[in-house]
């Protein structure tokens, strides 16, 4: 009779040699296969690839994710460089570093192992998300109240450089109504035009802007630079206060940021770090301490099982000899620009320590974390292990001295997993970039991604141009999401001379895009507060009124780039067919199709070899360009 027993694996003295402790059960026995030693180097790969290679080497069935479609786990980026590590220890270490569970199932006496995010871990993440939202509101409320009290504290408790501005802003915030405060907390970004304010709020805002204006003028005089051409009154007329609320993390305490946009004369930004001794002084006078963000799940377990390392403070007298050990790294011979994963692999080879690390860094290009010049120096001379570990500043490091292993996890790993993109999508896009290139309609592949996903996965050299296109799709004011919501036949019409009539669509559906893609609150700032808040909704309502909506036509136009024949700039416009006036237009999408740098270089070489055909009008001119 088949007996299936699910066992949660935890460390224990009994199974320490295997690295996995099995829950006591009468019908299971320790798996001797877990004691076999594993040596493997996996650099710039995904978790499923590592586990497949380990399984092939050891003959042990090791599965990844809850099923074959669980790409958010299977595609996690990881580095594993180990030598002679017991299989059980290695599986436990990988699970710990990737914040996953490790379970074993016994089927008729044969065990298979699974590294995955089980229900308990999913619940932990959901609870963390819920607690984070609650903590954000508490911290925003605290910061708002703290900023409002700044006007009443002694000058000595505030930094001299920002003192006048802080006190003036405090007066503004004290005078704002509850509705404005709630908008900041819910919308994330609210712009208030100085010209629209009244009473005490207007007076204090004028004081804050005057301080900014005079500070800028003083700086210009001291550095012999031209000052503003505008009088203070003219600059004030186009000035705005922008309140931005962001979700803080355990690593970044900023929740509420205030920007002063001085019309025609730059801006000043303030957040909690600019308030000097104020938070501590208020706490000593009975103001409650600032709320904290919850700690990510799993942090306590890592600290309990491994020794925490701090390579970032060179002046700290860390007792760990490893950090002071000097090694000579050997650069990979098959790469022009090594990645950070290559540096860790070289560290493992030079130090004799295994390295297991989350690797959300290498695919983005090393310049994301540190300068290329700094990175190159670690391959040119002997350097301390501390210097190598400290290069990417978004990692937490641990040491398993017993098994001679260095472990690394991302500081904000929860954000990284939120921004995950399927490996299959990256592979497909990369292949197309290296061959046919991606034209307008191929941008579907990134149109549905978030700005965080684009930032994390399209910042590498080969994908950066595509990443810039993706960011344009998410710009405030972009109408491109409306285009990418169309089916193939409607897109074809939109690109024709006839254009696509919007009358066939639900006006409410179109109104949503027109409203959100008009002038956001930030656009009000950039427009110098000429438009009044709410005007975008009014515009959207007017454009989708029955008598107007029937005449609206969407057109996508393109123009060849003279300096790059064969590549185009695309425009999207919404036109009133009654008079031909363009009522809305979106950002340009230039240089399409997008190719990889190497493929574009090949295309240019092929064009240079192509003989000029003088029988074709315009070709000779293009060839000369």
N, C-alpha and C positions, 0 to 999 in steps of 0.2 A: 504494500500500500504506500502510495506517494505521500510523504509528509513534507509540508512546506512551512518552514519556521522563519519568520522575519526577525532578525536580531540587530539591534542598534549597537554599533561598535564603539567602544570606549577604551581608553588606555587602562591597563591594570598590570599589576606585578606579574601575574601568572602568564600573561601573553606578551610581556614587554619585548621579548626577543622577536616576536612576530610583528609587533607594532599595532596589533589589533586585539582587543579583549572581547571575547564573545560572552554574551549573556548566558549564564549557566542554564543548561538544558540537557535532559537525560539522553536525548537521541542525537546529540551533536558532539563532535570531538574536535580538538584543535586542528587547524589545517597546516600541515607541515610544509606545504608549498610556499607559505608566506615567509618562510625563513630563507628562501633562496635569494642570493645577492643579484642586484640589478645594476648595470652600468648603461647609461643612455644619455644622449645629448639631443635635446629638442629645442631649437631656437626659432623664434618668429612663427609659432604654430598655434593651433587651437587645441582646446582640452581633449576633444574626441580623438585627435591625431595622436596625442601623447599616450592616451589609454589604449588605443589600438596597437601601438608599437610595443607597449609594455606587455600587453596580452599575447602578442605574437612571440615575443622573446621568452616569456615565462610559461606559456601554455595554460595560463589561468584565465578564465572567462571574466573579463572586466567590462562593465557596461557604463555608458555615459548618458546622463539625463534620465527623465522618467520614461521616455520612449524615443524612437528614432526621429521624431519631429520636434523634439525639445531643443531647438537651436539656441535659445537664450543661455542654456547651460553648455551644450555641446560646442558652441563657437566661442566660448570664453578664451581670450588670449593668455598664453602661459609660457613660461620658460622653465625647462627642467634639464639640469645638467648634474647628474649624480654618478658616483662611482662606488660600486660594491655596497649599495644600501639595501638592507633587507626589504623584500617586496611589501611586507605588511607596514613597515615604517614609511615607505615611500607613498603608499596609498593614503595612509592617515595624514601625511604631510601635505599631499596635494589637496585633499579635502579641506584641511584647515586653511591653507593659503587661499583657496578659491571660495571659502565661506560656504561650503557644501556639506552634506551629510554623506556618511559612508556606511552602507548596510551590506549584509550578507544573506543570501538565501540558500538553504540546503534542500536540494531536490534529489531524493533517492541516494543520499550519501555524497553527492557531488555539489560543491559550493560554487556559486558565482557571486561576484561583487558588483556593486553599483555605487557610483558617485553621482549625487543628484541633489536637487532642492526639494526635500520632501514637504509634506503638509505642515509640519511643525515650523520648518524654516520659512515657508511662505507666510505663515501666520505672523512670525516674528517681523518679517519685512513689512507686512500690512500694518501691524501695530506700531512699528517705527514711523511709518508714513503718517498714520493718524496722530501720533503724539507729536510729530514734527509740525504738523499743521496747527495743532493746538498751541505748541510752544511759540510758533511764529507770531500768532496773534497776541500772546502774552508779552513777547519781547517788543513787538511794535507798540503796544499800549504803553509799556514801560518807557520806551525811548521817546514817544510823543510827550508823555507826562514829564519826563526828565528835561527834554528840550524846553518845554513850556515854563519850567521852574527856573531856568538859567538866568532870567532877567532879575531874579530876586537874591541871587547869591553874591557874596563879596567878589570884587574884581580879581583878587589874588587867587581865587579858585579856578579861574579861567585862563587859558593860554593867551598871552598878550597879543600875539599876531592876529587872532580871530575874535578877540574879546568883543569889540564893538558890533561886529556882524552877528555873533552868537546872541548877544543881548537883544538886538533888534529883531532877529528871527524869532526869538523866544516870545517877544511881544506880539508878533504876527500870529504865531500858533495859539497863543492864549486867546486871541480875539476871533479865531476861526470857529465856525459852527460845527456841531456834531456831524452834520451831513457830509461836510468836506472831509472830516477825519475818517468817516466810514468809507468814503470813496477811495481814499488813499489805501486803506487796508484791504479793500476788495479788488480794486482795479489794478493796483500795482504801480500806476504812474498817473499823476494828476498835475496838470499845468494850470497855474493861476496867473492871469495877466495883471500886472500892476495897475493898468488903467481901469480894470474892472473892480478893484478892491475899494472898500469904503471904510470910513471911520478909523479906529485905532489900528486895524490891520494895514490900511493904506499908509498911515503915517510911519509905522515901523518898517514896512517894506521899503519905503522911500529912503529911510535911514540906512538900511542894509545895502541898498543899491548905491547910495551915495558913497558909502565907505568903499565898496568895490570900485566904483568909478575913480575916486581920488587915489586909491591904492594903485590902480593901473596907470594913472597919470604920473604918480610919483616914480613908479618903476621906469616908465618911459624916459623921464627927465634924468634919472640917475644913470641910466644906461645909454643916454644920448640917442634915444630912438624916438620916432614920431609918435605923438600921443593920438588920442581919438579926435577925429574931425567933428564929432558931434558934441553939442552942449549936453550937460547932464540932463536937462529937461527933455531934450530930444531922445537921448538914450533911454530914459526912464519910460517914455511913451511906448517903447517896443520891448519892455523887459517883462520877464516872467519868473515866478518861483515854481520849481518843479519838485514835487515830492515823489520819491521812488521807494517802493517797499519791495524788498527781496527776501527770499527765504534764507535765513542764516544757517550755518552748519556748526558742528562742533569745532571746525577749523577756522571759520570766518564769522566773527561776531556781528558784522554789519547787517542791520535789518532795515533801518530807515536812513535814506540819504536825501539831502536837500541840495538842489542845484539852483544857483542864482544866475539866470541868463540875462545879462545886461545888453540891451538892444544895441547891436553894432559894435560891441566892445568886449566880447568873450564871456566867460562864465567862471564861477567859483563853486566848488563842491565841498560839502561838509557831511561827516557822519560821526558815529560814536567815538571814533579815535581822535577826533578834533576837539573834544570837550575836556581834555586834560584831566584835572583832579576833580571835576564836578561830580561824576558818579560816586567816587569814594567819599567825597565830602557829604553828599546827600544821604548816603547810607549811614554815615556816622551820626547824622541828625535825625535818624528814624525812618528815612526813606528805605523801602525794602530792597534787598539785593536784586540785581538784574536776573531774570529767569535764564535758565540754561537750556540749550538744545539737548534732546536725548542722545545718548551715545549709540552708535551703530551696533546692531546685534553681532555677537561673536567676538567683540573686543576682549571681554573678560577671559574667554576661553583661551585665546592666543597668549595673553599675558600669563595665564596660569600654567600653560604647558611649556612655554619657551621663555628664554631670557631676552628682554627688550634691549635693543641697541640704539644709541643716539649718535649717529655719525655727523650730525649737522652742527654741533658745537665744538669747534676745534680747541677751545680753551677749557672745556670740561675735562676733568681728570677721570676719564672712564677707565675702570679697572680691567676692562676686557682687552687682553693682549692682542687679539686678532685685529682690532681696529688700527693698532699702531704698526702692525706688520707691513713691511714694504714688499711689493711684488713687481715683476716686469711683465706687462701684458703683451701678448702677441696678437697683432691685428690680423683679421681674416684676409687671406690673399685674394679671395674672389669677389671683393666688394670695394668699390671706390669710396663709398661713405659708410662706415660701420654704423650699426644701430646700437642703442644701449644694451639690447639683448646680447649683441656680440661682445660688448665689454664685460658683461656678467659671465658669459661663457668662458672668456679668456681669464677672468678672475678665478673661476672654478678650476681651470687647468693649472693656473700658476700657484694657487694657494693650497690645493688639495682638498678644499671644502666643496661639498655639493651646494648647489644653488637652486632653489625652487621659488619662483616669483610670479605674481600677477604681472602681466606686461601690456598695459594700456598705453605704453609710451612709444615703443619702437615703430609701430606702423604709422605714427603721426610724423615721423621725422625727428631726429634728435634735437633740432633747433627749438622744438616746442618746449624743451625742458632747460636747455642751457646753450651757450654759444658753441658753434662748431669748433672754433679755435681752442676753447677750453677742453672740449671733448677729445680733440686730436692729441693733446699733450699727454694724456694718460697712456697712450701707446708708444710714446717716445722716450720715456725715462721710468725709472723706478718710482712708484708712488705708493703711499700708504693705503691700505684697504679702506680706511675712513674716507679718503678723497674720492674713491670710486663710488662708494655707496651714497655719498652726499650729492652726487651730480644731479639726479632728478629729485626735486624738493617736495614731491607729492607722495612719498613712500614712507611706510613704517617698516622697520627692520627688526628681525628676531634672530636669535642664535639657538640652535640645538647642538650644544657642545658634545653631548653623548654620541650623536650620530654624525658629527662634523658637518653640519648643514647650516647654511645661511638662508633665511626665509624673508620674503618681502611681500607686502600687501599695499594696495592703493589707500591713501588717506580717505578719499571720498569714494570708496568702491561702490557704494549704492548708486551714486550719480552715474558712475561709469557703466554699470549694468543697465541702468535706465536708457543710456544712450547706445546700447548695443545695436549693431546692424548685422544681418545674416551674412555669413562667410560667402554663401552662394551669390548674393547680390554684389558683393565687392569683386568676386571673381568674374562674374558676368560683365560688370562695368569695365573692369580692367582689360579684359579680353577685347571688348568693343573699342575701347580707347586706342588699343594697339593695332587695330585693323581698320574698320570702316569709320570709326569716330561716332560720337553721339550728336545727333541733330536735335532740333526743337522737340519733336514728339518723343524722342528717346529720354527726355528729361523727366518723364513720368517716374523713372526709377528713383529720382531724388525729390520729386515734388511733394511726396507724402511724408518725407522725413522731417524730424524736428530740427531746429537750429542746433540743439545739443548734439544730435547724431551727426549732422554735417560737420560741426566743429571737431568732433572726436575722430571721425573716420575719413574725412576728405581734406585733411591738412597736409598729407604727405606730398612729396614732389610730383608724383605722377597724377594724383587726383586733385591737386590744389585748384587748378583752373575750373574743374567741374564744381568744386566746393564753392567757389566764388559765384558761379551761376546759381547754385542752390540758395545761397544767402540772398541773392537778388529776388528770388521767388518769395522770400519771407520778409522783404522790406515792408515797413509801414507804407501803405499806399499802393502796394503791388496788386495788379488785377490778374496776374498770371494764374493764381489758383482757380479763378473762374474759367479760364481756358482749359486747364488740365482736368476740370470736372466734366468736360464735354466728351461725347463719344467720337469715334473716328470720323463718321460722316459729317457731324457738325463741325469738327475741326477743319475738315476739308473745305467746307463752305466758308468758314471764318477766314481761311487763307486765300479765298478766291476774290476776284474783283467785285462780285456780287455782295460778299459779306454774309454774316449770319444774323438773321433777324432775332432779336431777343423776345419777340412777341410770343414765340412758341413755349417760352418757359414760364414757370410760376413767378409772378412779380415779387412775392415774398422771398423766394429763394435768391433772386437777383439782388433784391434790396439789401439782403444780408451782406453780400459781397461788396456792393457799392458803399454801404455804410462803413464797413470795417476797412475797406481799402481807400477810403477818402483821406481826410487829414486826421490822423490820430492825435491824441493829446500832445505828443512830442512834436508833431507837425505844426501844431499851434505855436509852439515855441519857435520853431525854425521860421515860421511865417511872421514872426514879430508880433504875435497876438493881434493881427489884423482881423482874422476871422473869429467869430464868437463861438464859445463852446456850444456844442450841439448842432452847429451848422451842417456837419456831415450828415447827420440823421435827416435834417430838413432837406438837404440836397438829394439824398437817396429817396426820400418820400416824393419829392418833386419829379425826379427822373422816372419813377415807376408809377406815376399817375397814369391812368388809362390812356388819356389823350396823347401823352408823350411817349409812354412805353412802347406803343405800337410802332413808333418810327425809329426806335433805337436799333443800330446795327453794329455788330462787333466785327472789326477787321484786324487781321494780323498781316503786317507788311514786312518785307525784308529788303535789305540793300546790301549789295556786295561791298566788302571792304577793299578799297583800292590798294592798300599796302599788303593785303593778304588775299589775292585772288582765290576763289573757291571757298571763302569763308564769309559769313553773313552776319548782319545785325538785324535782329527781329524787333518789331514794335507792335504793341497792342493798343488799339484805340476803340472807343465807343463813340459813334457818330450819330448825330440826329439827321436822318435822311431827308427831312423837310427842308433844311437849309445848308446841309453839309458841314455844320459846325461840329468840331470834336469836343464832346462834353466831358470825357475822361480819357486819360492815357496812362499807361504803366511804364515802369522802368524798361530801358532797352536791355536786350539780351545779346551781347556782342560776341564775336568770334565763335560762331557755330558753323559746322560741327566742331566739337571738342575732341582733340586727339591727345595721346600721350606725347610728351616732348620728343621722344625718339621717333615716333611715327610721323610727327609733323616735320621733323628734320628730313626723314626719308621722302616725304611728299615734295618738299622743297627741292631736293636733289633730283627727283624724277622730273620735275618741271623744268629744271635747268637743262636736262638732257633732251627734252622734247623740242624738235625743230619748230621754228616759227612758221606758221602757215599764213602767208600774206593774203590768201583768198578769203580768210575769215575775218570780217571786220572786228576790230577791237582786240584781236589776239596779239598783234604786234605790240600794241600799247601795254597790254597786261604783261607780256614777256619782259618789256623794258623795265616795268616796275618791279 
